Amino acid sequence: MTVYVDDWRQPAKLGRYPGRWSHLMVGPDDDIAELHELAARIGMCREWFQDKPWPRAHYDVPEFRRREAIAAGAVPITWREGGRMRIAAIDARRQREQAS
């Protein structure tokens, strides 16, 4: 199982706190429970999880948590790599559905 963290670093403000935010996520065949476990280990609250159907399920992480996620074992990827991974998984799912 792999937890990924991208390098999106979108400027955003949460309350009074400005920062840059990235995405903590898993791949299409990975266990979402392990994503929650890693997120908890780096201090993320479960209610911050954006519970959407894969491939959009993720945590938004500020830059300091991104570094903590990498130190805890998350694999850093570019946002483009993350996009390619999601597109490939969506295409594969569509092909399986069409073959059925």
Rosetta blueprint (number, residue, H / E / L):
1 M L
2 T L
3 V E
4 Y E
5 V E
6 D L
7 D L
8 W L
9 R L
10 Q E
11 P E
12 A E
13 K E
14 L E
15 G L
16 R L
17 Y E
18 P E
19 G E
20 R E
21 W E
22 S E
23 H E
24 L E
25 M E
26 V E
27 G L
28 P L
29 D L
30 D L
31 D L
32 I H
33 A H
34 E H
35 L H
36 H H
37 E H
38 L H
39 A H
40 A H
41 R H
42 I L
43 G L
44 M L
45 C L
46 R H
47 E H
48 W H
49 F L
50 Q E
51 D L
52 K L
53 P L
54 W L
55 P L
56 R L
57 A L
58 H E
59 Y E
60 D E
61 V E
62 P E
63 E H
64 F H
65 R H
66 R H
67 R H
68 E H
69 A H
70 I H
71 A H
72 A L
73 G L
74 A L
75 V E
76 P E
77 I L
78 T L
79 W H
80 R H
81 E H
82 G H
83 G H
84 R H
85 M H
86 R H
87 I H
88 A H
89 A H
90 I H
91 D H
92 A H
93 R H
94 R H
95 Q H
96 R H
97 E H
98 Q H
99 A H
100 S L
